[in-house]
Amino acid sequence: MKIISVVGARPNFVKIAPLARALTKHPEIQHLLVHTGQHYDPQMSQSFFDELGIQKPNINLEIGSGTAAEQVGHTLIAFEKVCLEERPDWVIVVGDVNATIACSLAAKKLGIKVAHIEAGLRSRDYTMPEEINRVLTDRISDLFFTTDALANENLLAEGADPESLKLVGNIMIDTLEDKRAEASALNPVDVVSSALLDSTKHNVSELVDEQYAVVTLHRPATVDDSAKLTEMVRFITETVAQDLQVIWPVHPRTRKQLESFGLWSKLSECPAVFLTEPLSYVSLLRLNMGAKMMLTDSGGLQEECCILGTPCLTLRDNTERPITLREHGGLNVLVGTDIEVVQAEYTKALNFTRAPFRPPFWDGMTAERIAAELAAL
Ligand code: UD1
């Protein structure tokens, strides 16, 4: 059997790494890895391949940046050619990025079966490009690998065939468990000083576990709106940075927006704020292990915080990952972007202590389960 798996953007790499490894134990499966090239900066792409030991992609489509239509359109055309040449039996897509919908659509139109890893997550917010990608991918997928029972419920409510649902757990947690020991051995001072954007900061050596917050923001809804981003920067510099040190690995989109809205200097001049390049997987994992609190709009970090027990304030109005919320056992709180609400939840979270929560099957063995299912097809 021939399988093509697809990666495009940073969050895909941590999900494909354990699968690629697990597939090597099934010699009856021929596995090709395609990188669409959506993320291409060394820190957004190659560093993950090196660090996570992912095989060199057999094919790189080198799509690069662009509007959503340009990225999806170029990928669709390029990946169709790959499918026509390689004629795989299955195409495996992960997550919710532009590569996910573009490659599943190209394959499906050619009658090639599609399996979606991390299927069934729903924020029900169609202003998010990821929600559109998720829903459309699931609509045409033949096999759904899901992270939790809530995702199964979503898919069943949308009419998916129960036989096609495989609750296998969260493949990203395979990578977390694989890298836990390596990350533990790092020192947060070394992690931050080696990636610091503003080298004039001299109190990096004062970084101590449980006394810093980690901030990550990259969603268009949070960072493309000048008023919202300005409020957020004010909250971080005038409130959070008064209580805790703040480590903020800056995504390329966010950096561009902070600069164009004139917020960069306010942030970098704040003595307790450490702005860094995008961090490697193990570096961010290490910081998460010692963070007093995570403030984020990321999806994957909500899940990693859940396993590590880091109190997490999700700066969004909704989440496609409700299993991580307090009502389901996690410490994640949806706080939106209204600063008064954020402030109130932040104050409460200062009193939380680390409390890990592991949903069923988030055990580091998800890739093995997926590989076994694929081998049995
Ligand atoms: C994409 C995913 C998002 C994911 C995120 C993780 C979609 C719709 N979104 O968003 O779900 O959480 O990746 O990072 O697929 N850029 C660089 N270097 C790079 C890549 C991008 O500088 O290597 C710049 C681009 O020029 C662009 C911006 O970053 O201005 C955004 O990149 P893009 O690929 O459009 O999406 P992300 O916001 O990264």
Residues whose N, C-alpha, C, O or C-beta is under 5 A from the ligand:
A	BS01	UD1	A9 R10 P11 Q38 H39 Y40 D41 M44 S65 G66 D96 V97 N98 P129 E130 H218 P252 R253
